Amino acid sequence: MRLIITEKNNSAKKISEILSGGSASEDASYRTPFYSWTDESGSAHTAVGLKGHVLNPAFPEGYSNWQETDPKSLIDADLVKEATDKNVVKAVRKLAKDANSVVIATDFDREGELIGLEALEEALDVNPGLVGGTAEDGSRPAVERARYSALTKDEIERAFSELDTLSYELADAAQVRQEIDLIWGATLTRAVSLATRRFGSNFLSVGRVQSPTLGLIVERELERRAHVAKPYWEVLAKFRHPDGSFETHHKTDKFWEKPEAEAALAATDSPGQVIELSKRKNTRKPPTPYNTTAFTTDASSRLGLTPSQAMRIAEDLYMDGFISYPRTDNTVYPKSLDLKELVGSLVRIPEFKAAESLLDGELTPTRGKKETTDHPPIYPTQAVYPNALEGPKRRVYELVARRFLATFSKPMISESARADIRAGSELYFVRGSIVVDPGFAAIYTYARSADTELPALEEGQKLELDGAPWMLDKETQPPSRISQGKLIEMMEELGLGTKATRPDIIQKLYSRGYVYNNPPEPSETGIAMYKAFHDHVVRMATPE
């Protein structure tokens, strides 16, 4: 029997359905589902899904008492591995006993490579004959690996017909990062908690990525608190026009002295005269394909979802076979992708009909700066009627589908206009903007703003004031808080975390009580943590 190990039960179920042609039967071992079938040649296959990591690094016995253990001793402790779910481990070991070969089919990324190796080690412990033993050069043996980026029939059949080998180097890199995160986080968490006498559920959490990310939020908050509001005044006037009155702004954006604003009001007289009209065409290029960072940023700003919510929904859509793997750095579609067929099937759906003109010519997608060979950018793997999906899933699928179609579309052309009007000795202006050709915004509707069209004006035209001009009392505002989408972008730029961990890091700041609200606002505890690090151990609070 060939044992196929996947990262989640849904993956095992989907893969078994595809490879068996729908004939796989479901059973369970230690409450862990698995799926079995026999192919045309009579060979038996079983697919089992894990629940993420099989094993996690942990400190051995004797290190659990925080008050009796010197945090420094954690640095050189010999870590042990603990099962994350004993039933899953038992199921893998039981199924492995009856297997004569194994294929690792966990997610196609660094973390998936480690998860696959963890499961493999458990399988080999009970059945060393699953693979060909140690290689002659002393290295670890080659293990078959299925790599796929979408749970679709074509992609799964391709992955299993072109099996690769498990990358021990990639798995080892993930394990080292996992162990460093544990040692760093545990050592400093205990040190800070001991110093502040915060134990039990009140401990103060410290993390290699978590703490510098908190620092970004706190630094912005301290800038806001340090801001000293400065008063200023704006002067406005309204002019009559046959098409309706319209509002204008004084050419001086801000008057920093009130008497100057009052003088401008006094010097404004009717009628005004249009002294200059100017127009300019603007071209906005279509967006590039989605990678994880761009997707979570868009889902946050356009759909109001937190990055962690967006990724959970995207992973569900991936498991359903509706979109490609959502953890990717790539922004260039691979040549192997059948773009014409996919675009053709999407534009037949009413919600995406605005992009049907794409089929009239050659499909040439935009390209981003990052091109990798593991996963493609995030794209819809099949055409789905959005209304067939529930709530957030519908909105996220529609976002991905519209972005995909937009990458093949024309630029958006808009025309901006400005009119300068002299009234007495003072100059006023009004701006407008209209979309001449929506281009990609016809399908990627999130990118289009409402038109603000100017009334028909001519140079030299005289316009009566519609009432007296007025001024507004205002004051300068502090910098805005960092949105979760922007925070994801900043983390990527600074090398904090990975595409897989960044949304969870932000969520952890909420669960630890270090931030609240959206956009994230630091609590007094979060601020105190950052200040302590900044004053005494600055490396803990900065990306460096």
C-alpha positions in Angstrom: 0.0 0.0 0.0 1.2 3.5 -0.9 0.7 6.0 2.0 0.0 9.6 1.0 0.5 12.1 3.9 -1.1 15.5 3.5 -1.1 18.5 5.9 -4.9 18.6 6.5 -7.8 16.3 6.3 -9.5 18.3 3.6 -6.4 17.9 1.4 -6.4 14.2 1.9 -10.1 13.9 1.0 -9.7 16.1 -2.1 -6.6 14.3 -3.3 -8.1 10.8 -2.8 -11.3 11.9 -4.7 -9.2 13.1 -7.6 -6.7 10.2 -7.8 -9.4 7.5 -7.2 -11.9 9.0 -9.6 -14.4 9.3 -6.7 -14.1 5.6 -5.6 -12.1 6.2 -2.4 -13.8 5.0 0.8 -13.5 6.8 4.1 -12.5 5.2 7.4 -10.8 6.4 10.6 -8.0 5.4 12.9 -7.7 6.9 16.4 -10.4 9.4 15.3 -8.3 10.5 12.4 -10.0 10.1 9.0 -8.2 8.4 6.1 -9.2 7.5 2.6 -8.4 4.2 0.7 -8.8 3.0 -2.9 -7.3 0.6 -5.4 -6.2 1.8 -8.8 -6.6 0.2 -12.2 -3.4 -1.9 -11.8 -4.6 -3.3 -8.5 -2.3 -1.2 -6.3 -3.7 0.0 -3.0 -3.4 3.7 -1.8 -4.3 5.4 1.4 -4.3 9.2 2.1 -4.3 10.6 5.6 -4.4 14.2 6.7 -2.5 15.7 9.6 -3.5 18.7 11.7 -0.6 20.9 10.8 2.6 20.2 12.8 2.9 16.6 14.1 5.6 17.5 16.5 6.7 20.7 18.3 10.0 21.5 20.0 9.8 21.7 23.8 12.0 22.0 26.8 12.7 18.7 28.7 11.5 18.0 32.2 13.0 20.1 34.8 12.6 23.4 33.0 8.9 24.0 33.6 9.1 25.9 36.9 9.7 29.5 35.9 10.7 30.7 39.4 13.2 28.0 40.0 14.8 27.9 36.5 17.4 30.5 35.4 16.2 31.8 32.0 19.8 31.7 30.7 19.8 27.9 31.1 17.1 27.6 28.4 19.5 28.8 25.8 21.6 25.6 25.8 18.9 23.2 26.8 18.6 20.0 24.7 15.2 20.4 23.2 12.8 17.5 22.8 9.9 16.9 20.5 6.3 16.6 21.7 3.3 15.4 19.7 0.8 18.1 18.9 -2.0 15.6 18.6 -1.4 12.1 19.9 -4.3 10.6 18.0 -2.9 11.8 14.6 0.6 10.4 15.5 -0.9 7.0 16.4 -2.9 7.0 13.2 0.1 7.7 11.0 2.2 5.1 12.8 -0.6 2.5 12.4 -1.1 3.1 8.7 2.6 3.2 8.1 3.0 -0.4 9.4 1.0 -1.7 6.4 2.6 0.6 3.8 5.4 -0.3 1.4 5.9 3.2 0.1 5.2 6.8 1.1 4.5 10.1 -0.6 4.7 13.4 1.3 2.0 15.7 0.0 2.0 18.5 2.6 1.7 22.1 1.6 4.3 23.3 -0.9 6.4 25.7 1.3 9.1 25.6 4.0 6.7 24.9 6.8 5.0 22.1 4.8 8.4 20.5 4.2 9.1 20.3 7.9 5.6 19.0 8.7 6.1 16.3 6.1 9.5 15.3 7.6 7.9 15.1 11.1 5.3 12.7 9.8 7.9 10.7 7.8 10.0 10.2 10.9 7.1 8.8 12.8 6.3 6.5 9.9 9.9 5.3 9.6 10.1 4.6 13.3 7.6 1.8 12.9 8.4 0.8 9.3 12.0 1.6 8.3 11.5 -0.2 5.0 9.2 2.6 3.7 12.1 4.2 2.0 15.4 2.9 0.7 17.5 3.4 3.8 20.5 5.7 4.2 22.2 6.8 1.0 25.7 5.6 0.3 27.2 9.0 1.0 25.7 8.9 4.5 23.0 11.4 3.6 19.3 10.9 4.2 17.4 8.8 1.6 15.3 10.3 -1.2 11.6 10.4 -0.3 8.9 11.0 -2.9 7.2 14.4 -2.6 4.1 15.8 -4.4 4.2 19.5 -4.9 1.1 21.3 -6.0 -0.3 24.8 -5.9 -4.0 24.2 -6.3 -6.4 21.3 -5.3 -7.7 20.9 -8.8 -7.8 17.8 -10.9 -5.2 18.9 -13.4 -2.8 20.2 -10.8 -3.0 17.1 -8.5 -2.7 14.6 -11.4 0.4 16.6 -12.6 1.9 16.6 -9.2 1.6 12.9 -8.7 2.8 12.1 -12.2 5.9 14.3 -11.7 6.9 13.4 -8.1 9.8 15.3 -6.7 11.8 14.5 -3.6 11.5 15.9 -0.1 13.9 18.8 0.6 15.7 18.0 3.9 17.5 21.4 3.6 14.2 23.3 3.5 12.8 21.2 6.4 15.9 21.8 8.4 15.7 25.5 7.9 12.1 25.6 9.1 13.1 23.5 12.2 16.0 25.8 13.1 13.7 28.8 12.8 11.1 27.0 15.0 13.7 26.2 17.6 15.2 29.7 17.6 11.7 31.2 18.0 11.1 28.9 21.0 14.4 29.6 22.7 14.3 33.3 22.1 10.7 33.7 23.1 10.8 31.5 26.2 14.0 32.9 27.5 13.0 36.5 27.2 9.4 35.9 28.2 10.5 34.3 31.4 13.1 36.9 32.1 10.6 39.8 31.7 7.9 38.0 33.6 10.3 37.2 36.5 11.5 40.8 36.6 7.9 42.1 36.8 6.6 39.3 39.0 4.0 38.5 36.4 3.2 34.7 36.5 0.5 32.3 35.4 -1.9 33.8 32.9 -0.6 37.3 33.6 2.9 36.5 32.1 4.4 39.1 29.7 5.1 37.5 26.3 8.2 38.4 24.2 8.8 37.2 20.7 11.6 37.5 18.1 9.1 38.9 15.6 6.3 39.9 17.9 8.2 42.5 19.9 9.7 44.5 17.0 6.2 44.5 15.4 4.8 45.9 18.6 7.5 48.5 18.4 6.3 49.7 15.0 2.8 50.3 16.5 4.0 51.9 19.7 6.5 54.2 17.9 3.6 55.6 15.8 1.5 56.0 18.9 4.2 57.9 20.6 4.5 60.2 17.5 0.8 60.8 17.8 1.0 61.7 21.5 4.0 64.0 20.9 2.1 65.8 18.2 1.2 69.4 19.1 -1.8 70.7 17.2 -1.2 73.9 15.3 -4.2 76.0 14.3 -4.7 77.1 10.7 -7.6 78.5 8.6 -9.0 77.7 5.2 -10.9 80.2 3.1 -13.6 79.1 0.7 -16.1 80.8 -1.6 -19.1 79.6 -3.6 -19.9 80.9 -7.1 -23.2 80.9 -9.0 -23.4 79.0 -12.3 -26.3 78.1 -14.7 -25.7 74.4 -13.9 -25.7 75.0 -10.2 -23.5 76.7 -7.6 -20.0 75.2 -6.9 -17.5 75.6 -4.1 -13.9 76.8 -4.5 -10.9 76.9 -2.3 -8.5 79.8 -1.8 -5.2 79.4 -3.6 -3.5 79.5 -0.2 -4.0 76.0 1.2 -3.6 76.9 4.8 -3.4 80.3 6.5 -1.3 80.0 9.6 -2.3 83.4 10.9 -6.0 84.3 11.4 -5.6 88.0 10.4 -4.3 86.9 7.0 -7.4 84.7 6.4 -9.6 87.6 7.5 -7.8 89.9 5.1 -8.4 87.4 2.2 -12.1 87.3 3.0 -12.3 91.1 3.0 -10.4 91.3 -0.3 -12.8 88.8 -2.1 -15.3 90.7 -4.3 -18.0 89.8 -6.8 -18.0 89.0 -9.6 -15.3 86.5 -10.0 -13.7 85.8 -13.3 -12.3 82.6 -14.7 -8.7 83.4 -15.6 -7.3 80.0 -16.4 -8.6 76.5 -17.3 -6.3 73.5 -17.5 -6.9 69.8 -18.2 -4.6 66.9 -17.9 -5.0 63.2 -18.8 -3.8 60.7 -16.2 -3.0 57.0 -16.9 -3.1 54.4 -14.1 -1.6 51.1 -14.9 -3.5 47.8 -14.1 -2.4 46.1 -10.9 0.1 43.2 -10.7 -0.8 39.6 -9.7 -1.5 39.0 -6.1 1.1 37.7 -3.7 0.3 37.1 -0.1 1.2 40.6 1.1 -0.7 42.4 -1.6 -3.7 40.1 -1.0 -3.9 40.7 2.7 -3.4 44.4 2.3 -6.2 44.6 -0.2 -8.5 42.4 1.8 -7.9 44.7 4.8 -8.4 48.0 3.0 -11.1 47.0 0.6 -13.1 44.4 2.4 -12.4 45.4 6.0 -11.0 42.0 7.0 -8.0 41.6 9.3 -5.0 39.8 7.7 -5.6 36.7 9.8 -9.3 36.6 8.8 -8.4 37.1 5.1 -5.8 34.2 5.2 -8.2 31.8 7.0 -10.9 32.5 4.3 -8.3 32.2 1.5 -7.1 28.8 2.9 -10.7 27.6 3.0 -11.2 28.6 -0.6 -7.9 26.9 -1.5 -9.1 23.7 0.3 -12.3 23.9 -1.7 -10.3 24.1 -4.9 -11.5 27.6 -5.8 -8.3 29.5 -5.6 -4.6 28.7 -5.7 -2.3 28.3 -2.7 -2.5 31.7 -0.8 1.0 31.7 0.7 3.2 33.0 -2.1 5.8 35.7 -2.9 5.4 35.3 -6.7 3.9 38.1 -8.8 4.4 36.5 -12.3 2.0 34.0 -13.7 3.8 30.8 -14.9 3.7 30.0 -18.6 2.0 26.6 -17.8 -1.2 28.4 -16.7 -4.0 28.2 -19.3 -5.0 31.8 -19.1 -7.4 31.9 -22.1 -9.6 29.1 -20.8 -9.7 30.5 -17.3 -10.5 34.0 -18.4 -13.2 32.7 -20.8 -14.9 30.7 -18.1 -14.8 33.6 -15.6 -16.3 36.2 -17.9 -19.3 34.0 -18.6 -20.4 34.7 -15.0 -22.6 37.9 -14.8 -20.5 39.4 -12.0 -17.4 39.3 -14.2 -19.0 40.1 -17.5 -17.4 43.6 -17.6 -14.1 41.9 -18.5 -15.5 39.9 -21.5 -13.6 42.2 -24.0 -10.4 40.6 -22.8 -11.2 37.7 -25.1 -11.0 39.9 -28.2 -7.3 40.1 -28.2 -4.1 38.5 -26.9 -4.0 38.1 -23.1 -0.9 39.8 -21.7 -0.8 40.0 -17.9 1.1 42.5 -15.9 4.2 41.4 -14.0 5.3 42.2 -10.5 8.9 42.5 -9.3 9.0 39.0 -7.6 9.2 35.8 -9.7 9.6 32.5 -8.0 9.3 28.9 -9.2 7.4 27.3 -6.2 3.9 28.8 -6.2 2.1 31.0 -8.8 0.5 34.3 -7.7 -3.0 33.9 -6.1 -5.6 33.3 -8.8 -9.0 31.7 -9.1 -8.5 28.1 -10.2 -12.1 27.7 -11.5 -15.0 29.9 -12.3 -17.5 30.0 -9.5 -20.8 32.0 -9.2 -20.0 34.3 -6.1 -23.5 34.0 -4.8 -23.0 30.2 -4.4 -20.5 31.0 -1.7 -21.2 32.2 1.8 -20.6 35.7 3.1 -16.9 36.4 3.5 -15.9 33.6 1.2 -18.0 35.2 -1.6 -16.3 38.6 -1.0 -12.8 37.2 -0.9 -13.3 34.9 -4.0 -14.7 37.9 -5.9 -11.7 40.1 -4.9 -9.3 37.4 -6.2 -11.2 36.9 -9.4 -11.5 40.6 -10.1 -7.8 41.2 -9.4 -6.9 38.3 -11.7 -9.0 39.7 -14.6 -7.7 43.2 -13.9 -4.1 42.1 -14.5 -5.0 41.5 -18.2 -6.9 44.7 -18.7 -6.0 48.1 -20.1 -4.9 51.1 -18.0 -7.5 53.4 -16.5 -7.6 56.8 -18.2 -8.9 59.8 -16.3 -9.0 63.5 -17.0 -8.4 66.1 -14.2 -9.4 69.7 -14.7 -8.7 72.8 -12.7 -10.3 76.3 -12.9 -8.6 79.4 -11.4 -11.0 82.2 -10.5 -10.1 85.8 -9.5 -12.5 87.4 -7.1 -11.4 90.9 -6.2 -7.7 90.6 -5.5 -7.9 87.0 -4.3 -7.4 83.8 -6.3 -9.6 80.7 -5.8 -9.5 77.3 -7.6 -11.7 74.2 -8.1 -10.7 70.8 -9.3 -12.6 68.0 -10.9 -11.8 64.6 -12.3 -13.7 62.2 -14.6 -12.9 58.7 -15.9 -12.5 58.8 -19.6 -11.8 55.0 -20.0 -12.3 52.8 -16.9 -9.9 50.2 -18.3 -9.1 47.7 -15.5 -11.4 49.5 -13.1 -14.4 48.3 -15.0 -13.8 44.9 -13.5 -11.6 45.8 -10.5 -14.3 48.2 -9.2 -12.5 48.9 -5.9 -10.0 51.1 -7.8 -12.6 53.6 -9.1 -13.7 56.7 -7.2 -16.7 58.8 -7.9 -16.4 61.4 -10.7 -16.2 65.1 -9.6 -17.1 66.9 -12.8 -16.6 70.7 -13.1 -19.4 72.8 -14.6 -19.0 74.1 -18.1 -16.6 77.1 -17.8 -14.8 79.3 -20.2 -11.8 81.6 -19.7 -12.9 85.2 -19.1 -16.4 84.0 -17.9 -17.7 86.1 -15.0 -19.4 84.4 -12.0 -21.3 86.1 -9.2 -20.5 85.0 -5.6 -23.2 82.9 -4.0 -23.2 84.4 -0.6 -20.2 85.7 1.3 -16.9 83.8 1.4 -16.2 82.0 4.7 -13.3 80.5 6.6 -12.9 77.2 8.5 -11.0 76.9 11.8 -8.8 73.8 11.7 -5.7 72.3 13.3 -3.0 70.0 12.2 -3.6 66.3 12.9 -1.3 63.7 14.3 -0.1 60.9 11.9 -2.7 58.2 11.5 -2.4 54.8 13.2 -1.0 52.0 11.0 -3.6 49.8 9.5 -3.2 46.1 9.7 -2.7 45.9 5.9 0.0 48.6 6.0 1.6 46.8 9.0 1.9 43.6 6.9 3.6 45.6 4.2 6.0 47.2 6.7 6.8 43.8 8.2 7.7 42.4 4.8 9.9 45.4 4.0 11.8 45.0 7.3 12.1 41.2 7.0 9.9 40.6 10.1 8.3 37.2 9.9 7.3 35.3 6.8 4.3 35.4 4.5 2.8 32.5 6.5 3.4 34.0 10.0 2.8 37.8 9.7 -1.0 37.7 10.1 -0.8 35.4 13.1 1.9 37.7 14.7 -0.5 40.6 14.5 -3.3 38.5 15.9 -1.1 37.4 18.8 -0.5 41.1 19.8 -4.3 41.3 20.3 -4.6 38.1 22.2 -1.7 39.1 24.5 -3.4 42.4 25.3 -0.7 44.5 23.8 -2.9 46.2 21.2 -6.7 46.7 20.8 -9.0 48.3 18.2 -8.6 48.4 14.5 -6.3 50.0 13.3 -4.2 48.6 16.2 -3.7 50.9 19.2 -1.2 49.9 21.8 -2.3 49.3 25.4 -0.4 50.9 28.3 1.1 47.4 28.9 2.3 47.3 25.2 3.8 50.8 25.5 5.5 49.9 28.8 7.0 46.8 27.2 8.3 48.7 24.2 9.8 51.5 26.3 11.6 49.0 28.6 13.1 47.2 25.6 14.0 50.5 23.9 15.7 51.8 27.1 17.5 48.6 28.2 17.7 46.0 25.3 17.1 48.0 22.2 17.7 45.0 19.9 14.5 43.4 21.3 12.4 46.3 20.1 13.8 46.8 16.6 13.9 44.8 13.4 17.7 44.6 13.5 
